[in-house]
Amino acid sequence: MQLVKLPPNSKVAVIGAGISGLSFSYFLSKLRPDLKIKIYESKNRCGGWINSARTKLNTNSNKTGGEILLEKGPRTLRGVSDGTVLIIDILQKLGLENEIKCIESNSEANKKYILDVNKKLCQVPPTGLKSFLHFITNPMSKGLLTGILGEPFRSPSKVQDETAYDFLKRRFGNTYIADNLFSAIFHGIYAGDIKQLSVNCTLNKLAQMEKDYGSILRAVYHKRNAKPEKSLVLSQYNEKFCGNSAEIDEISQLNTFLSKYPALGLKNGLSTLPNSLESYILKNPNVEIQYGKHIENFKLLNHDKTNAQKKAAVELDGGKELFDHIHITVPTAKLFSKCENIDKDFILKLEKLKSASVILVNYYLPNKDVIFRNHGFGYLVPQSVTNHESLLGVIFDSCIEQSFQPLFGARSEIPSPNPPYTKLTAMLGANHSFVDSLSTAAVDNAGVPSPSLVKGIVKECFKEHLGIDEKDLENGHWEVTLASNAIPQYYVGYNHTDLESKLPLNVVTVGGMKFSKGPGVPDVVVKSFETALGLA
Ligand SMILES: Cc1cc2nc3c(=O)[nH]c(=O)nc-3n(C[C@H](O)[C@H](O)[C@H](O)COP(=O)(O)OP(=O)(O)OC[C@H]3O[C@@H](n4cnc5c(N)ncnc54)[C@H](O)[C@@H]3O)c2cc1C
C-alpha cells in the first residue's frame, strides 16, 4: 500500500498504547526523529491485552501470601514469523536478551493435544511411535489418510473467498479434518468458528497454493526444492534498523536461527515487551503518552480528498491540539463514525467485523504437579466434541515455564522444579451458546457469567480431561478475567488491504489485529513496522 511521507516536523497522534501503538511509535520515532508523537491510551497502563499480572497468592494450601505471575492474555510468540524476528531484535537492542526464553522442538512443552470424543487428550501431531499409534487408531484421525491422498486429484474452485470449513471440505473431500483437527486450531488462534471465518484471512497460504497450483499437495511438491522466498519486511528492517547492506544480512541470520524454535517467551512475562518499549520511547523528548484518555472521535479539518498533498489537520474529541496525522491501532466503526470525510463503506465493513470475547481462567497450585500424566503445551477442543462448557482450550503454563531455555547462551539441564507447581489457563468462548443457555441469575448485566459459575465449569473440565482431583482443585488459586471483544472474526469477503485503501491515508492510517495478516503479537508488530516505514 502506497503511503504518503509525512512532511518535516509533523505532529502524529497514535490511538492506543498496546503493542501496536508502542511498536509503531518506536519504529516511527527512530526512522523520523523530527516528528512529534503523542500516544493516547484509555487506561493508566500500556500493553493492551498483553498483561502479565503479579498476583498475591490466595490458596487453601498456601497462606504465606507469596506472589505469582499470571498471564491474562498472550504468553508466547511463535518462532517462525517475521514479526518475532523484529521483536527479538528490538529486545536485543534494548539490552534484554537474557530475558528471552525458547521452547526447543524436542521439549515436552512442544507436545500439543486435542480433546477427543471420549474427553481424553490425543497428541497432534504425534511425535513418537506410541503417540502415532494412539493418533491413527483414534476416531479424531478419521478421513485424514484418504483426505490427503485424494487432495491432488480434487479440482480447484474459482470462488474468491469462502469459509475455512468449506475450503477444507472441498480440498480433503470430507468434513472430518475440519471438524476434528482444524476447528480446534481455530479455537486456539481466533477463539472463533471455522464455519464462519474467511479462508483468505485465516488459511491464506493454503488458499493461495490452490489458486497457483490447483492443489495444496501439488504446490508442496513443486516448491520442494525452491529456495525460501526472501521476506521484504526483513530486508527492509535489516536495511533501516541494522544499518546493513543486503550482503551482510544480520536479520536473515536471526530468522534462520529462530526458525528452530516453535515458541518463545519472556522470563518475567510478555509484559516485559510493552513495558520496555514504553520506557525506551519515553526517553525521547519528542514522544509523549497521555494515559487515561479514551478518544471517542476525530475530525479532519481542511481535508481535500482530490489533493493528497494538501495539508489537513486532525482534531481529537473537539480538543484544541491539532495533528498532521492520526494512526489508529484500535479501529472501531464508532471512532470513525463522526468523521465526515471517511468513506461510508469503510465504516459499514468495519462495523460488520465483530470480535470474539474470551473468558480466561487461571489456576495455580503450589507444591504439586497434578498434570504429570500429560505434560505439554496444552490442549484445544475441536467442534466435533460435545462441549456445552464452550471450552476453547487449556494452556499448561507450568510445563511451558519449566521447559523454557535461554534463547541466547548456554543451555542448562532442565531442573525439576523445586518445589513443583501447576499453573493452567483455561479459555472459554464467551460468545458461545452456553452463555445464552445460562439462567439470568448466573450472568451479570452485560451477559457475562459469574466468576464462581465459570470456576465451577472449568473445575469439572479439569477433573474430566486431566484427572485432577477435587481437593487439589479446591486448594488452588483461581482468577477469572473477561477479555471482551478481543479477537476479530474475519468474515468471508473481508479484505483489510482493500478496506484500508478507502481511507485518506495521508492523514489517517490504521493498525492492530483488524488490519494485520493475523491476530498475533508478531502480526501486529509487522503491520506497525510497514506503516511507520511507509510514512517515514
Ligand atoms: C486472551 C488472548 C490471548 C492471546 N494470546 C496470544 C498469544 O499467545 N500469542 C500472540 O502472539 N498473540 C496472542 N493474542 C493476541 C495479542 O494479544 C494481540 O495481537 C495484541 O495484544 C494486539 O495488540 P494491539 O496493540 O493491536 O491491541 P490491544 O492489545 O487491544 O491494545 C490497544 C490499546 O488501546 C487502548 N484503547 C482502546 N481504545 C482506545 C481509545 N478509543 N482511545 C485510547 N486508547 C484506546 C486499549 O486500552 C489498549 O491498551 C491473544 C489475545 C487474547 C485476547
The ligand as a Tripos MOL2 file, in Angstrom:
@<TRIPOS>MOLECULE
LIG
   53    58     1     0     0
SMALL
NO_CHARGES

@<TRIPOS>ATOM
      1 C1         -6.8340  -13.9790   25.5440 C.3       1 LIG1
      2 C2         -5.8460  -13.6530   24.4650 C.ar      1 LIG1
      3 C3         -4.7490  -14.4750   24.2680 C.ar      1 LIG1
      4 C4         -3.8240  -14.1840   23.2670 C.ar      1 LIG1
      5 N1         -2.7410  -14.9960   23.1110 N.ar      1 LIG1
      6 C5         -1.7890  -14.6890   22.2040 C.ar      1 LIG1
      7 C6         -0.5770  -15.4330   22.1420 C.ar      1 LIG1
      8 O1         -0.3580  -16.3730   22.9090 O.2       1 LIG1
      9 N2          0.3520  -15.0620   21.2130 N.ar      1 LIG1
     10 C7          0.1560  -13.9960   20.3780 C.ar      1 LIG1
     11 O2          1.0340  -13.7110   19.5550 O.2       1 LIG1
     12 N3         -0.9800  -13.2580   20.4420 N.ar      1 LIG1
     13 C8         -1.9490  -13.5660   21.3260 C.ar      1 LIG1
     14 N4         -3.0770  -12.7820   21.4320 N.ar      1 LIG1
     15 C9         -3.2370  -11.6210   20.5380 C.3       1 LIG1
     16 C10        -2.4770  -10.3970   21.0900 C.3       1 LIG1
     17 O3         -2.9300  -10.1470   22.3710 O.3       1 LIG1
     18 C11        -2.6970   -9.1970   20.1680 C.3       1 LIG1
     19 O4         -2.0880   -9.4520   18.9150 O.3       1 LIG1
     20 C12        -2.0780   -7.9060   20.6740 C.3       1 LIG1
     21 O5         -2.2040   -7.7360   22.0480 O.3       1 LIG1
     22 C13        -2.7390   -6.7420   19.9340 C.3       1 LIG1
     23 O6         -2.1530   -5.5500   20.3670 O.3       1 LIG1
     24 P1         -2.7710   -4.1480   19.9330 P.3       1 LIG1
     25 O7         -1.8780   -3.1070   20.4510 O.co2     1 LIG1
     26 O8         -3.0630   -4.1600   18.4900 O.co2     1 LIG1
     27 O9         -4.1920   -4.0770   20.6240 O.3       1 LIG1
     28 P2         -4.5580   -4.0680   22.1740 P.3       1 LIG1
     29 O10        -3.7260   -5.0080   22.9160 O.co2     1 LIG1
     30 O11        -6.0360   -4.2080   22.1970 O.co2     1 LIG1
     31 O12        -4.1720   -2.5910   22.6540 O.3       1 LIG1
     32 C14        -4.9710   -1.4800   22.3360 C.3       1 LIG1
     33 C15        -4.7780   -0.4060   23.3880 C.3       1 LIG1
     34 O13        -5.5510    0.7250   23.0130 O.3       1 LIG1
     35 C16        -6.2870    1.2210   24.1230 C.3       1 LIG1
     36 N5         -7.5020    1.8450   23.5710 N.ar      1 LIG1
     37 C17        -8.5760    1.2110   23.0350 C.ar      1 LIG1
     38 N6         -9.4630    2.1260   22.5550 N.ar      1 LIG1
     39 C18        -8.9290    3.3510   22.7970 C.ar      1 LIG1
     40 C19        -9.3800    4.6830   22.5360 C.ar      1 LIG1
     41 N7        -10.5290    4.9250   21.8960 N.pl3     1 LIG1
     42 N8         -8.6000    5.7010   22.9510 N.ar      1 LIG1
     43 C20        -7.4150    5.4650   23.5820 C.ar      1 LIG1
     44 N9         -6.9480    4.2220   23.8440 N.ar      1 LIG1
     45 C21        -7.6850    3.1760   23.4440 C.ar      1 LIG1
     46 C22        -6.5470   -0.0130   24.9680 C.3       1 LIG1
     47 O14        -6.7370    0.3490   26.3210 O.3       1 LIG1
     48 C23        -5.2730   -0.8230   24.7560 C.3       1 LIG1
     49 O15        -4.2840   -0.5010   25.7130 O.3       1 LIG1
     50 C24        -4.0200  -13.0520   22.4290 C.ar      1 LIG1
     51 C25        -5.1340  -12.2250   22.6280 C.ar      1 LIG1
     52 C26        -6.0340  -12.5100   23.6400 C.ar      1 LIG1
     53 C27        -7.2020  -11.5960   23.8530 C.3       1 LIG1
@<TRIPOS>BOND
     1     1     2 1
     2     2     3 ar
     3     2    52 ar
     4     3     4 ar
     5     4     5 ar
     6     4    50 ar
     7     5     6 ar
     8     6     7 ar
     9     6    13 1
    10     7     8 2
    11     7     9 ar
    12     9    10 ar
    13    10    11 2
    14    10    12 ar
    15    12    13 ar
    16    13    14 ar
    17    14    15 1
    18    14    50 ar
    19    15    16 1
    20    16    17 1
    21    16    18 1
    22    18    19 1
    23    18    20 1
    24    20    21 1
    25    20    22 1
    26    22    23 1
    27    23    24 1
    28    24    25 2
    29    24    26 1
    30    24    27 1
    31    27    28 1
    32    28    29 2
    33    28    30 1
    34    28    31 1
    35    31    32 1
    36    32    33 1
    37    33    34 1
    38    33    48 1
    39    34    35 1
    40    35    36 1
    41    35    46 1
    42    36    37 ar
    43    36    45 ar
    44    37    38 ar
    45    38    39 ar
    46    39    40 ar
    47    39    45 ar
    48    40    41 1
    49    40    42 ar
    50    42    43 ar
    51    43    44 ar
    52    44    45 ar
    53    46    47 1
    54    46    48 1
    55    48    49 1
    56    50    51 ar
    57    51    52 ar
    58    52    53 1
@<TRIPOS>SUBSTRUCTURE
     1 LIG1         1 GROUP 0 **** ****
